[in-house]
Amino acid sequence: GDVKAGRQKALQCQTCHGLDGRSKLPEAPNLSGQVEPYLVKALQEYKTGARKNEMMSVVAPNLSDADIADLAAYYAAIEIEVVGKP
Amino acid sequence: GDVKAGRQKALQCQTCHGLDGRSKLPEAPNLSGQVEPYLVKALQEYKTGARKNEMMSVVAPNLSDADIADLAAYYAAIEIEVVGKP
């Protein structure tokens, strides 16, 4: 996936997931630094209907395989660090 | 959910997700600092079968609602920060 292209495509994700991958809603997961193959799988599953979600099931069918690869590459490329443990 | 109890219960999750919530496998998502209601929903969906995964569909049915609340509280309580943007 192409990180720069993914950043552009992520503009449609930012209302819920943030452009930096920090969730804006209690139902939306953080995506920053998420494992890239996991993100690809999640989007493919929403696209095919194997996984369902009110919002994602509407959005994902419009994504091409390249869109999915780019979005996964972008969000995975945001570096995160654990800064505090309970 | 109880964070301390969740830490104990997370010992069964650490081979794939890490005790600090950093994924050990390309198929397993990071859980550190993940949105708590999202984690509860994910585990409940794996438990009921609404969401399917080779590993999680085996593990989740053995979790009580309290287990799920505790695990979600624990992983959500690990603080993460974005340290680098692409």
Backbone of each chain as nested JSON, in Angstrom:
{
  "chains": [
    {"id": "A", "residues": [
      {"number": 1, "name": "GLY", "atoms": {"N": [0.818, -1.21, 0.0], "CA": [0.0, 0.0, 0.0], "C": [0.853, 1.262, 0.0]}},
      {"number": 2, "name": "ASP", "atoms": {"N": [0.29, 2.341, -0.515], "CA": [0.999, 3.612, -0.632], "C": [0.554, 4.551, 0.492]}},
      {"number": 3, "name": "VAL", "atoms": {"N": [1.499, 4.898, 1.352], "CA": [1.181, 5.685, 2.551], "C": [0.629, 7.061, 2.179]}},
      {"number": 4, "name": "LYS", "atoms": {"N": [1.256, 7.719, 1.21], "CA": [0.807, 9.074, 0.841], "C": [-0.597, 9.046, 0.244]}},
      {"number": 5, "name": "ALA", "atoms": {"N": [-0.842, 8.088, -0.637], "CA": [-2.186, 7.948, -1.212], "C": [-3.181, 7.614, -0.102]}},
      {"number": 6, "name": "GLY", "atoms": {"N": [-2.749, 6.787, 0.843], "CA": [-3.614, 6.414, 1.959], "C": [-4.009, 7.61, 2.802]}},
      {"number": 7, "name": "ARG", "atoms": {"N": [-3.085, 8.541, 2.988], "CA": [-3.406, 9.733, 3.776], "C": [-4.533, 10.534, 3.12]}},
      {"number": 8, "name": "GLN", "atoms": {"N": [-4.467, 10.674, 1.808], "CA": [-5.547, 11.369, 1.084], "C": [-6.873, 10.634, 1.241]}},
      {"number": 9, "name": "LYS", "atoms": {"N": [-6.812, 9.326, 1.069], "CA": [-8.042, 8.517, 1.136], "C": [-8.605, 8.486, 2.554]}},
      {"number": 10, "name": "ALA", "atoms": {"N": [-7.75, 8.703, 3.543], "CA": [-8.184, 8.649, 4.947], "C": [-9.012, 9.869, 5.34]}},
      {"number": 11, "name": "LEU", "atoms": {"N": [-9.087, 10.859, 4.468], "CA": [-9.915, 12.026, 4.789], "C": [-11.367, 11.61, 5.03]}},
      {"number": 12, "name": "GLN", "atoms": {"N": [-11.797, 10.549, 4.346], "CA": [-13.169, 10.063, 4.532], "C": [-13.338, 9.278, 5.829]}},
      {"number": 13, "name": "CYS", "atoms": {"N": [-12.241, 8.944, 6.484], "CA": [-12.293, 8.136, 7.722], "C": [-12.195, 8.987, 8.968]}},
      {"number": 14, "name": "GLN", "atoms": {"N": [-11.768, 10.252, 8.787], "CA": [-11.317, 11.024, 9.936], "C": [-12.416, 11.426, 10.915]}},
      {"number": 15, "name": "THR", "atoms": {"N": [-13.65, 11.545, 10.441], "CA": [-14.714, 11.954, 11.362], "C": [-14.842, 10.951, 12.517]}},
      {"number": 16, "name": "CYS", "atoms": {"N": [-14.666, 9.685, 12.23], "CA": [-14.774, 8.658, 13.278], "C": [-13.413, 8.229, 13.823]}},
      {"number": 17, "name": "HIS", "atoms": {"N": [-12.432, 8.065, 12.937], "CA": [-11.156, 7.466, 13.35], "C": [-10.026, 8.482, 13.508]}},
      {"number": 18, "name": "GLY", "atoms": {"N": [-10.277, 9.746, 13.146], "CA": [-9.213, 10.743, 13.209], "C": [-8.225, 10.562, 12.075]}},
      {"number": 19, "name": "LEU", "atoms": {"N": [-7.658, 11.654, 11.62], "CA": [-6.641, 11.537, 10.57], "C": [-5.354, 10.945, 11.158]}},
      {"number": 20, "name": "ASP", "atoms": {"N": [-5.183, 11.101, 12.466], "CA": [-4.039, 10.487, 13.139], "C": [-4.387, 9.117, 13.735]}},
      {"number": 21, "name": "GLY", "atoms": {"N": [-5.588, 8.619, 13.417], "CA": [-5.947, 7.281, 13.875], "C": [-6.417, 7.201, 15.311]}},
      {"number": 22, "name": "ARG", "atoms": {"N": [-6.666, 8.379, 15.914], "CA": [-7.186, 8.393, 17.29], "C": [-8.704, 8.539, 17.211]}},
      {"number": 23, "name": "SER", "atoms": {"N": [-9.381, 7.554, 17.75], "CA": [-10.844, 7.483, 17.659], "C": [-11.535, 8.731, 18.185]}},
      {"number": 24, "name": "LYS", "atoms": {"N": [-12.589, 9.13, 17.477], "CA": [-13.405, 10.279, 17.896], "C": [-14.718, 9.832, 18.52]}},
      {"number": 25, "name": "LEU", "atoms": {"N": [-14.978, 8.53, 18.533], "CA": [-16.272, 8.002, 18.974], "C": [-16.059, 6.737, 19.799]}},
      {"number": 26, "name": "PRO", "atoms": {"N": [-16.931, 6.485, 20.768], "CA": [-16.774, 5.278, 21.599], "C": [-16.897, 3.967, 20.818]}},
      {"number": 27, "name": "GLU", "atoms": {"N": [-17.552, 3.999, 19.651], "CA": [-17.718, 2.751, 18.884], "C": [-16.589, 2.531, 17.885]}},
      {"number": 28, "name": "ALA", "atoms": {"N": [-15.778, 3.561, 17.659], "CA": [-14.754, 3.474, 16.614], "C": [-13.393, 3.163, 17.23]}},
      {"number": 29, "name": "PRO", "atoms": {"N": [-12.709, 2.148, 16.719], "CA": [-11.385, 1.844, 17.268], "C": [-10.325, 2.855, 16.831]}},
      {"number": 30, "name": "ASN", "atoms": {"N": [-9.302, 3.007, 17.664], "CA": [-8.074, 3.671, 17.228], "C": [-7.469, 2.848, 16.098]}},
      {"number": 31, "name": "LEU", "atoms": {"N": [-6.897, 3.526, 15.126], "CA": [-6.245, 2.829, 14.011], "C": [-4.754, 3.133, 13.941]}},
      {"number": 32, "name": "SER", "atoms": {"N": [-4.305, 4.129, 14.679], "CA": [-2.903, 4.537, 14.6], "C": [-1.984, 3.386, 14.999]}},
      {"number": 33, "name": "GLY", "atoms": {"N": [-1.023, 3.128, 14.131], "CA": [-0.027, 2.099, 14.416], "C": [-0.592, 0.693, 14.45]}},
      {"number": 34, "name": "GLN", "atoms": {"N": [-1.807, 0.538, 13.956], "CA": [-2.392, -0.807, 13.978], "C": [-1.655, -1.706, 12.988]}},
      {"number": 35, "name": "VAL", "atoms": {"N": [-1.675, -2.988, 13.247], "CA": [-0.992, -3.994, 12.433], "C": [-1.569, -3.973, 11.01]}},
      {"number": 36, "name": "GLU", "atoms": {"N": [-0.695, -3.778, 10.013], "CA": [-1.167, -3.559, 8.639], "C": [-2.0, -4.722, 8.087]}},
      {"number": 37, "name": "PRO", "atoms": {"N": [-1.532, -5.974, 8.19], "CA": [-2.353, -7.069, 7.639], "C": [-3.706, -7.191, 8.348]}},
      {"number": 38, "name": "TYR", "atoms": {"N": [-3.736, -6.819, 9.623], "CA": [-5.015, -6.833, 10.35], "C": [-5.971, -5.805, 9.761]}},
      {"number": 39, "name": "LEU", "atoms": {"N": [-5.469, -4.618, 9.449], "CA": [-6.318, -3.572, 8.87], "C": [-6.839, -3.981, 7.493]}},
      {"number": 40, "name": "VAL", "atoms": {"N": [-5.979, -4.583, 6.686], "CA": [-6.41, -5.059, 5.368], "C": [-7.534, -6.081, 5.527]}},
      {"number": 41, "name": "LYS", "atoms": {"N": [-7.323, -7.018, 6.432], "CA": [-8.319, -8.073, 6.65], "C": [-9.644, -7.478, 7.125]}},
      {"number": 42, "name": "ALA", "atoms": {"N": [-9.578, -6.528, 8.057], "CA": [-10.799, -5.919, 8.586], "C": [-11.586, -5.245, 7.464]}},
      {"number": 43, "name": "LEU", "atoms": {"N": [-10.892, -4.462, 6.64], "CA": [-11.582, -3.748, 5.561], "C": [-12.135, -4.721, 4.519]}},
      {"number": 44, "name": "GLN", "atoms": {"N": [-11.369, -5.756, 4.201], "CA": [-11.862, -6.752, 3.239], "C": [-13.096, -7.456, 3.8]}},
      {"number": 45, "name": "GLU", "atoms": {"N": [-13.081, -7.751, 5.081], "CA": [-14.235, -8.436, 5.686], "C": [-15.469, -7.536, 5.719]}},
      {"number": 46, "name": "TYR", "atoms": {"N": [-15.266, -6.245, 5.967], "CA": [-16.406, -5.315, 5.905], "C": [-16.912, -5.213, 4.47]}},
      {"number": 47, "name": "LYS", "atoms": {"N": [-15.995, -5.232, 3.524], "CA": [-16.377, -5.121, 2.109], "C": [-17.208, -6.324, 1.659]}},
      {"number": 48, "name": "THR", "atoms": {"N": [-16.771, -7.511, 2.034], "CA": [-17.48, -8.725, 1.597], "C": [-18.72, -8.998, 2.439]}},
      {"number": 49, "name": "GLY", "atoms": {"N": [-18.817, -8.37, 3.612], "CA": [-19.938, -8.637, 4.499], "C": [-19.661, -9.699, 5.545]}},
      {"number": 50, "name": "ALA", "atoms": {"N": [-18.454, -10.265, 5.536], "CA": [-18.104, -11.267, 6.549], "C": [-18.104, -10.641, 7.948]}},
      {"number": 51, "name": "ARG", "atoms": {"N": [-17.761, -9.356, 7.992], "CA": [-17.832, -8.605, 9.245], "C": [-18.797, -7.445, 9.025]}},
      {"number": 52, "name": "LYS", "atoms": {"N": [-19.595, -7.167, 10.04], "CA": [-20.641, -6.163, 9.866], "C": [-20.544, -5.046, 10.894]}},
      {"number": 53, "name": "ASN", "atoms": {"N": [-20.827, -3.846, 10.438], "CA": [-20.886, -2.689, 11.323], "C": [-21.722, -1.624, 10.624]}},
      {"number": 54, "name": "GLU", "atoms": {"N": [-22.548, -0.96, 11.396], "CA": [-23.485, 0.014, 10.851], "C": [-22.806, 0.97, 9.856]}},
      {"number": 55, "name": "MET", "atoms": {"N": [-21.671, 1.526, 10.274], "CA": [-20.976, 2.495, 9.424], "C": [-20.089, 1.809, 8.383]}},
      {"number": 56, "name": "MET", "atoms": {"N": [-19.257, 0.88, 8.837], "CA": [-18.237, 0.301, 7.949], "C": [-18.842, -0.524, 6.814]}},
      {"number": 57, "name": "SER", "atoms": {"N": [-19.975, -1.143, 7.074], "CA": [-20.619, -1.94, 6.031], "C": [-21.154, -1.065, 4.901]}},
      {"number": 58, "name": "VAL", "atoms": {"N": [-21.332, 0.218, 5.163], "CA": [-21.758, 1.17, 4.138], "C": [-20.548, 1.689, 3.358]}},
      {"number": 59, "name": "VAL", "atoms": {"N": [-19.476, 1.949, 4.074], "CA": [-18.305, 2.597, 3.478], "C": [-17.418, 1.612, 2.701]}},
      {"number": 60, "name": "ALA", "atoms": {"N": [-17.176, 0.456, 3.284], "CA": [-16.152, -0.454, 2.75], "C": [-16.447, -0.997, 1.346]}},
      {"number": 61, "name": "PRO", "atoms": {"N": [-17.712, -1.283, 1.002], "CA": [-17.956, -1.803, -0.351], "C": [-17.515, -0.856, -1.465]}},
      {"number": 62, "name": "ASN", "atoms": {"N": [-17.354, 0.428, -1.156], "CA": [-16.893, 1.393, -2.154], "C": [-15.378, 1.435, -2.285]}},
      {"number": 63, "name": "LEU", "atoms": {"N": [-14.66, 0.697, -1.456], "CA": [-13.192, 0.723, -1.497], "C": [-12.67, -0.361, -2.441]}},
      {"number": 64, "name": "SER", "atoms": {"N": [-11.736, 0.03, -3.293], "CA": [-11.045, -0.952, -4.14], "C": [-9.976, -1.661, -3.304]}},
      {"number": 65, "name": "ASP", "atoms": {"N": [-9.414, -2.721, -3.857], "CA": [-8.318, -3.395, -3.157], "C": [-7.143, -2.444, -2.946]}},
      {"number": 66, "name": "ALA", "atoms": {"N": [-6.899, -1.563, -3.928], "CA": [-5.809, -0.586, -3.788], "C": [-6.133, 0.418, -2.679]}},
      {"number": 67, "name": "ASP", "atoms": {"N": [-7.383, 0.872, -2.622], "CA": [-7.784, 1.785, -1.539], "C": [-7.517, 1.139, -0.18]}},
      {"number": 68, "name": "ILE", "atoms": {"N": [-7.914, -0.115, -0.052], "CA": [-7.742, -0.835, 1.219], "C": [-6.266, -0.956, 1.575]}},
      {"number": 69, "name": "ALA", "atoms": {"N": [-5.45, -1.31, 0.594], "CA": [-4.011, -1.43, 0.835], "C": [-3.41, -0.085, 1.252]}},
      {"number": 70, "name": "ASP", "atoms": {"N": [-3.832, 0.988, 0.59], "CA": [-3.294, 2.316, 0.888], "C": [-3.731, 2.789, 2.278]}},
      {"number": 71, "name": "LEU", "atoms": {"N": [-4.987, 2.605, 2.589], "CA": [-5.488, 3.023, 3.907], "C": [-4.792, 2.245, 5.031]}},
      {"number": 72, "name": "ALA", "atoms": {"N": [-4.63, 0.956, 4.833], "CA": [-3.957, 0.13, 5.849], "C": [-2.508, 0.573, 6.014]}},
      {"number": 73, "name": "ALA", "atoms": {"N": [-1.847, 0.856, 4.886], "CA": [-0.446, 1.301, 4.943], "C": [-0.332, 2.625, 5.691]}},
      {"number": 74, "name": "TYR", "atoms": {"N": [-1.266, 3.541, 5.414], "CA": [-1.211, 4.848, 6.069], "C": [-1.408, 4.741, 7.579]}},
      {"number": 75, "name": "TYR", "atoms": {"N": [-2.475, 4.101, 7.992], "CA": [-2.739, 4.047, 9.437], "C": [-1.673, 3.228, 10.179]}},
      {"number": 76, "name": "ALA", "atoms": {"N": [-1.179, 2.182, 9.528], "CA": [-0.121, 1.381, 10.168], "C": [1.17, 2.18, 10.317]}},
      {"number": 77, "name": "ALA", "atoms": {"N": [1.387, 3.157, 9.429], "CA": [2.642, 3.92, 9.428], "C": [2.7, 4.985, 10.521]}},
      {"number": 78, "name": "ILE", "atoms": {"N": [1.574, 5.272, 11.146], "CA": [1.589, 6.226, 12.262], "C": [2.218, 5.516, 13.46]}},
      {"number": 79, "name": "GLU", "atoms": {"N": [3.303, 6.091, 13.959], "CA": [4.022, 5.409, 15.041], "C": [3.417, 5.713, 16.404]}},
      {"number": 80, "name": "ILE", "atoms": {"N": [3.189, 4.66, 17.16], "CA": [2.699, 4.846, 18.525], "C": [3.648, 4.188, 19.514]}},
      {"number": 81, "name": "GLU", "atoms": {"N": [3.565, 4.657, 20.732], "CA": [4.398, 4.111, 21.8], "C": [3.541, 3.954, 23.045]}},
      {"number": 82, "name": "VAL", "atoms": {"N": [3.822, 2.911, 23.797], "CA": [3.183, 2.765, 25.108], "C": [3.881, 3.722, 26.066]}},
      {"number": 83, "name": "VAL", "atoms": {"N": [3.113, 4.614, 26.667], "CA": [3.709, 5.608, 27.572], "C": [3.263, 5.436, 29.02]}},
      {"number": 84, "name": "GLY", "atoms": {"N": [2.33, 4.545, 29.261], "CA": [1.907, 4.327, 30.645], "C": [1.197, 3.008, 30.806]}},
      {"number": 85, "name": "LYS", "atoms": {"N": [1.614, 2.248, 31.819], "CA": [0.965, 0.951, 32.059], "C": [0.219, 0.985, 33.381]}},
      {"number": 86, "name": "PRO", "atoms": {"N": [-0.968, 0.377, 33.421], "CA": [-1.744, 0.361, 34.657], "C": [-1.093, -0.549, 35.707]}}
    ]},
    {"id": "B", "residues": [
      {"number": 1, "name": "GLY", "atoms": {"N": [-15.362, -2.402, 34.242], "CA": [-14.357, -3.463, 34.321], "C": [-13.241, -3.129, 35.305]}},
      {"number": 2, "name": "ASP", "atoms": {"N": [-12.64, -4.168, 35.838], "CA": [-11.578, -4.016, 36.838], "C": [-10.209, -4.208, 36.173]}},
      {"number": 3, "name": "VAL", "atoms": {"N": [-9.417, -3.144, 36.189], "CA": [-8.135, -3.156, 35.472], "C": [-7.185, -4.219, 36.029]}},
      {"number": 4, "name": "LYS", "atoms": {"N": [-7.109, -4.315, 37.356], "CA": [-6.179, -5.292, 37.969], "C": [-6.586, -6.718, 37.656]}},
      {"number": 5, "name": "ALA", "atoms": {"N": [-7.867, -6.994, 37.773], "CA": [-8.364, -8.334, 37.426], "C": [-8.118, -8.6, 35.941]}},
      {"number": 6, "name": "GLY", "atoms": {"N": [-8.297, -7.574, 35.126], "CA": [-8.077, -7.717, 33.688], "C": [-6.638, -8.071, 33.368]}},
      {"number": 7, "name": "ARG", "atoms": {"N": [-5.711, -7.504, 34.121], "CA": [-4.296, -7.813, 33.875], "C": [-4.021, -9.305, 34.091]}},
      {"number": 8, "name": "GLN", "atoms": {"N": [-4.586, -9.852, 35.151], "CA": [-4.431, -11.292, 35.41], "C": [-5.052, -12.109, 34.275]}},
      {"number": 9, "name": "LYS", "atoms": {"N": [-6.247, -11.728, 33.895], "CA": [-6.962, -12.482, 32.863], "C": [-6.28, -12.348, 31.503]}},
      {"number": 10, "name": "ALA", "atoms": {"N": [-5.526, -11.271, 31.315], "CA": [-4.853, -11.029, 30.032], "C": [-3.659, -11.962, 29.818]}},
      {"number": 11, "name": "LEU", "atoms": {"N": [-3.285, -12.708, 30.839], "CA": [-2.17, -13.647, 30.661], "C": [-2.483, -14.636, 29.535]}},
      {"number": 12, "name": "GLN", "atoms": {"N": [-3.746, -14.964, 29.367], "CA": [-4.14, -15.898, 28.308], "C": [-4.137, -15.251, 26.916]}},
      {"number": 13, "name": "CYS", "atoms": {"N": [-4.017, -13.926, 26.889], "CA": [-4.058, -13.197, 25.606], "C": [-2.665, -12.854, 25.091]}},
      {"number": 14, "name": "GLN", "atoms": {"N": [-1.66, -12.959, 25.988], "CA": [-0.38, -12.326, 25.7], "C": [0.413, -12.982, 24.573]}},
      {"number": 15, "name": "THR", "atoms": {"N": [0.205, -14.26, 24.315], "CA": [0.973, -14.902, 23.244], "C": [0.726, -14.208, 21.903]}},
      {"number": 16, "name": "CYS", "atoms": {"N": [-0.492, -13.788, 21.676], "CA": [-0.831, -13.103, 20.412], "C": [-0.833, -11.576, 20.542]}},
      {"number": 17, "name": "HIS", "atoms": {"N": [-1.388, -11.073, 21.648], "CA": [-1.616, -9.624, 21.762], "C": [-0.608, -8.917, 22.661]}},
      {"number": 18, "name": "GLY", "atoms": {"N": [0.253, -9.673, 23.329], "CA": [1.202, -9.057, 24.258], "C": [0.512, -8.648, 25.545]}},
      {"number": 19, "name": "LEU", "atoms": {"N": [1.241, -8.71, 26.632], "CA": [0.647, -8.259, 27.901], "C": [0.53, -6.729, 27.902]}},
      {"number": 20, "name": "ASP", "atoms": {"N": [1.354, -6.081, 27.077], "CA": [1.247, -4.624, 26.929], "C": [0.368, -4.236, 25.731]}},
      {"number": 21, "name": "GLY", "atoms": {"N": [-0.271, -5.232, 25.128], "CA": [-1.199, -4.938, 24.042], "C": [-0.541, -4.681, 22.702]}},
      {"number": 22, "name": "ARG", "atoms": {"N": [0.754, -5.003, 22.616], "CA": [1.464, -4.869, 21.339], "C": [1.463, -6.233, 20.659]}},
      {"number": 23, "name": "SER", "atoms": {"N": [0.875, -6.285, 19.488], "CA": [0.691, -7.537, 18.768], "C": [1.992, -8.301, 18.537]}},
      {"number": 24, "name": "LYS", "atoms": {"N": [1.899, -9.609, 18.659], "CA": [3.046, -10.489, 18.41], "C": [2.932, -11.199, 17.062]}},
      {"number": 25, "name": "LEU", "atoms": {"N": [1.816, -11.011, 16.38], "CA": [1.533, -11.753, 15.155], "C": [0.902, -10.826, 14.119]}},
      {"number": 26, "name": "PRO", "atoms": {"N": [1.154, -11.078, 12.823], "CA": [0.572, -10.204, 11.792], "C": [-0.949, -10.231, 11.746]}},
      {"number": 27, "name": "GLU", "atoms": {"N": [-1.577, -11.285, 12.283], "CA": [-3.042, -11.357, 12.231], "C": [-3.695, -10.746, 13.473]}},
      {"number": 28, "name": "ALA", "atoms": {"N": [-2.897, -10.498, 14.496], "CA": [-3.469, -10.044, 15.77], "C": [-3.339, -8.531, 15.894]}},
      {"number": 29, "name": "PRO", "atoms": {"N": [-4.422, -7.84, 16.2], "CA": [-4.319, -6.385, 16.367], "C": [-3.648, -5.993, 17.681]}},
      {"number": 30, "name": "ASN", "atoms": {"N": [-3.013, -4.824, 17.662], "CA": [-2.612, -4.178, 18.909], "C": [-3.87, -3.877, 19.714]}},
      {"number": 31, "name": "LEU", "atoms": {"N": [-3.781, -4.035, 21.019], "CA": [-4.919, -3.722, 21.894], "C": [-4.623, -2.583, 22.862]}},
      {"number": 32, "name": "SER", "atoms": {"N": [-3.369, -2.198, 22.969], "CA": [-2.983, -1.165, 23.944], "C": [-3.696, 0.145, 23.653]}},
      {"number": 33, "name": "GLY", "atoms": {"N": [-4.323, 0.676, 24.68], "CA": [-4.991, 1.967, 24.56], "C": [-6.195, 1.948, 23.64]}},
      {"number": 34, "name": "GLN", "atoms": {"N": [-6.657, 0.77, 23.302], "CA": [-7.822, 0.697, 22.4], "C": [-9.069, 1.195, 23.146]}},
      {"number": 35, "name": "VAL", "atoms": {"N": [-10.006, 1.701, 22.402], "CA": [-11.255, 2.247, 22.938], "C": [-12.014, 1.149, 23.695]}},
      {"number": 36, "name": "GLU", "atoms": {"N": [-12.33, 1.405, 24.972], "CA": [-12.893, 0.352, 25.824], "C": [-14.221, -0.219, 25.298]}},
      {"number": 37, "name": "PRO", "atoms": {"N": [-15.201, 0.625, 24.934], "CA": [-16.462, 0.037, 24.441], "C": [-16.262, -0.777, 23.16]}},
      {"number": 38, "name": "TYR", "atoms": {"N": [-15.274, -0.375, 22.357], "CA": [-14.98, -1.152, 21.149], "C": [-14.463, -2.546, 21.512]}},
      {"number": 39, "name": "LEU", "atoms": {"N": [-13.595, -2.612, 22.516], "CA": [-13.053, -3.914, 22.937], "C": [-14.157, -4.808, 23.5]}},
      {"number": 40, "name": "VAL", "atoms": {"N": [-15.051, -4.231, 24.297], "CA": [-16.173, -5.005, 24.85], "C": [-17.01, -5.572, 23.7]}},
      {"number": 41, "name": "LYS", "atoms": {"N": [-17.315, -4.705, 22.741], "CA": [-18.154, -5.13, 21.613], "C": [-17.465, -6.24, 20.811]}},
      {"number": 42, "name": "ALA", "atoms": {"N": [-16.174, -6.083, 20.568], "CA": [-15.443, -7.086, 19.788], "C": [-15.498, -8.446, 20.491]}},
      {"number": 43, "name": "LEU", "atoms": {"N": [-15.242, -8.452, 21.801], "CA": [-15.245, -9.726, 22.532], "C": [-16.647, -10.324, 22.598]}},
      {"number": 44, "name": "GLN", "atoms": {"N": [-17.643, -9.482, 22.794], "CA": [-19.022, -9.999, 22.823], "C": [-19.397, -10.588, 21.457]}},
      {"number": 45, "name": "GLU", "atoms": {"N": [-18.963, -9.927, 20.387], "CA": [-19.294, -10.436, 19.055], "C": [-18.578, -11.758, 18.76]}},
      {"number": 46, "name": "TYR", "atoms": {"N": [-17.342, -11.882, 19.229], "CA": [-16.653, -13.171, 19.073], "C": [-17.339, -14.245, 19.917]}},
      {"number": 47, "name": "LYS", "atoms": {"N": [-17.816, -13.859, 21.08], "CA": [-18.48, -14.811, 21.977], "C": [-19.782, -15.331, 21.366]}},
      {"number": 48, "name": "THR", "atoms": {"N": [-20.577, -14.418, 20.802], "CA": [-21.871, -14.822, 20.238], "C": [-21.73, -15.435, 18.849]}},
      {"number": 49, "name": "GLY", "atoms": {"N": [-20.582, -15.211, 18.202], "CA": [-20.4, -15.71, 16.843], "C": [-20.725, -14.69, 15.771]}},
      {"number": 50, "name": "ALA", "atoms": {"N": [-21.162, -13.491, 16.17], "CA": [-21.459, -12.445, 15.183], "C": [-20.185, -12.057, 14.427]}},
      {"number": 51, "name": "ARG", "atoms": {"N": [-19.059, -12.16, 15.107], "CA": [-17.768, -11.923, 14.462], "C": [-16.958, -13.206, 14.599]}},
      {"number": 52, "name": "LYS", "atoms": {"N": [-16.223, -13.551, 13.561], "CA": [-15.522, -14.827, 13.555], "C": [-14.025, -14.664, 13.315]}},
      {"number": 53, "name": "ASN", "atoms": {"N": [-13.256, -15.473, 14.015], "CA": [-11.812, -15.517, 13.822], "C": [-11.325, -16.856, 14.342]}},
      {"number": 54, "name": "GLU", "atoms": {"N": [-10.392, -17.438, 13.62], "CA": [-9.904, -18.782, 13.94], "C": [-9.584, -18.929, 15.434]}},
      {"number": 55, "name": "MET", "atoms": {"N": [-8.84, -17.961, 15.965], "CA": [-8.437, -18.048, 17.367], "C": [-9.514, -17.51, 18.308]}},
      {"number": 56, "name": "MET", "atoms": {"N": [-10.01, -16.325, 18.023], "CA": [-10.911, -15.653, 18.973], "C": [-12.242, -16.382, 19.139]}},
      {"number": 57, "name": "SER", "atoms": {"N": [-12.689, -17.045, 18.09], "CA": [-13.955, -17.772, 18.181], "C": [-13.842, -18.983, 19.106]}},
      {"number": 58, "name": "VAL", "atoms": {"N": [-12.616, -19.432, 19.352], "CA": [-12.387, -20.535, 20.29], "C": [-12.284, -20.002, 21.719]}},
      {"number": 59, "name": "VAL", "atoms": {"N": [-11.617, -18.872, 21.87], "CA": [-11.311, -18.335, 23.201], "C": [-12.506, -17.601, 23.823]}},
      {"number": 60, "name": "ALA", "atoms": {"N": [-13.183, -16.768, 23.026], "CA": [-14.173, -15.844, 23.584], "C": [-15.387, -16.514, 24.239]}},
      {"number": 61, "name": "PRO", "atoms": {"N": [-15.877, -17.639, 23.705], "CA": [-17.042, -18.252, 24.353], "C": [-16.8, -18.657, 25.807]}},
      {"number": 62, "name": "ASN", "atoms": {"N": [-15.531, -18.784, 26.194], "CA": [-15.22, -19.131, 27.589], "C": [-15.167, -17.914, 28.51]}},
      {"number": 63, "name": "LEU", "atoms": {"N": [-15.32, -16.737, 27.958], "CA": [-15.246, -15.518, 28.778], "C": [-16.64, -15.125, 29.28]}},
      {"number": 64, "name": "SER", "atoms": {"N": [-16.701, -14.813, 30.588], "CA": [-17.94, -14.278, 31.154], "C": [-18.045, -12.796, 30.8]}},
      {"number": 65, "name": "ASP", "atoms": {"N": [-19.211, -12.218, 31.05], "CA": [-19.356, -10.777, 30.825], "C": [-18.373, -9.99, 31.697]}},
      {"number": 66, "name": "ALA", "atoms": {"N": [-18.131, -10.477, 32.914], "CA": [-17.168, -9.81, 33.8], "C": [-15.751, -9.919, 33.242]}},
      {"number": 67, "name": "ASP", "atoms": {"N": [-15.408, -11.105, 32.728], "CA": [-14.081, -11.284, 32.106], "C": [-13.895, -10.269, 30.975]}},
      {"number": 68, "name": "ILE", "atoms": {"N": [-14.914, -10.163, 30.152], "CA": [-14.849, -9.255, 29.0], "C": [-14.683, -7.806, 29.465]}},
      {"number": 69, "name": "ALA", "atoms": {"N": [-15.459, -7.413, 30.46], "CA": [-15.352, -6.041, 30.984], "C": [-13.963, -5.784, 31.564]}},
      {"number": 70, "name": "ASP", "atoms": {"N": [-13.424, -6.771, 32.288], "CA": [-12.106, -6.605, 32.911], "C": [-11.004, -6.531, 31.86]}},
      {"number": 71, "name": "LEU", "atoms": {"N": [-11.052, -7.407, 30.886], "CA": [-10.033, -7.405, 29.826], "C": [-10.065, -6.097, 29.047]}},
      {"number": 72, "name": "ALA", "atoms": {"N": [-11.257, -5.639, 28.723], "CA": [-11.378, -4.381, 27.98], "C": [-10.84, -3.223, 28.811]}},
      {"number": 73, "name": "ALA", "atoms": {"N": [-11.158, -3.221, 30.106], "CA": [-10.675, -2.146, 30.986], "C": [-9.152, -2.155, 31.055]}},
      {"number": 74, "name": "TYR", "atoms": {"N": [-8.569, -3.347, 31.16], "CA": [-7.113, -3.449, 31.257], "C": [-6.415, -2.938, 29.997]}},
      {"number": 75, "name": "TYR", "atoms": {"N": [-6.804, -3.467, 28.852], "CA": [-6.102, -3.064, 27.628], "C": [-6.346, -1.586, 27.302]}},
      {"number": 76, "name": "ALA", "atoms": {"N": [-7.55, -1.105, 27.6], "CA": [-7.842, 0.315, 27.343], "C": [-7.008, 1.223, 28.253]}},
      {"number": 77, "name": "ALA", "atoms": {"N": [-6.645, 0.72, 29.423], "CA": [-5.926, 1.541, 30.409], "C": [-4.442, 1.715, 30.094]}},
      {"number": 78, "name": "ILE", "atoms": {"N": [-3.933, 0.931, 29.164], "CA": [-2.536, 1.105, 28.751], "C": [-2.475, 2.375, 27.901]}},
      {"number": 79, "name": "GLU", "atoms": {"N": [-1.667, 3.334, 28.341], "CA": [-1.634, 4.623, 27.635], "C": [-0.696, 4.581, 26.446]}},
      {"number": 80, "name": "ILE", "atoms": {"N": [-1.195, 5.045, 25.328], "CA": [-0.358, 5.153, 24.134], "C": [-0.354, 6.596, 23.635]}},
      {"number": 81, "name": "GLU", "atoms": {"N": [0.696, 6.891, 22.892], "CA": [0.827, 8.22, 22.309], "C": [1.308, 8.078, 20.873]}},
      {"number": 82, "name": "VAL", "atoms": {"N": [0.848, 8.962, 20.012], "CA": [1.378, 9.017, 18.654], "C": [2.74, 9.709, 18.725]}},
      {"number": 83, "name": "VAL", "atoms": {"N": [3.77, 9.038, 18.25], "CA": [5.123, 9.606, 18.317], "C": [5.71, 9.898, 16.944]}},
      {"number": 84, "name": "GLY", "atoms": {"N": [5.033, 9.491, 15.899], "CA": [5.551, 9.787, 14.559], "C": [4.458, 9.662, 13.522]}},
      {"number": 85, "name": "LYS", "atoms": {"N": [4.377, 10.674, 12.66], "CA": [3.373, 10.627, 11.593], "C": [4.056, 10.542, 10.239]}},
      {"number": 86, "name": "PRO", "atoms": {"N": [3.494, 9.75, 9.317], "CA": [4.09, 9.612, 7.988], "C": [3.913, 10.904, 7.178]}}
    ]}
  ]
}
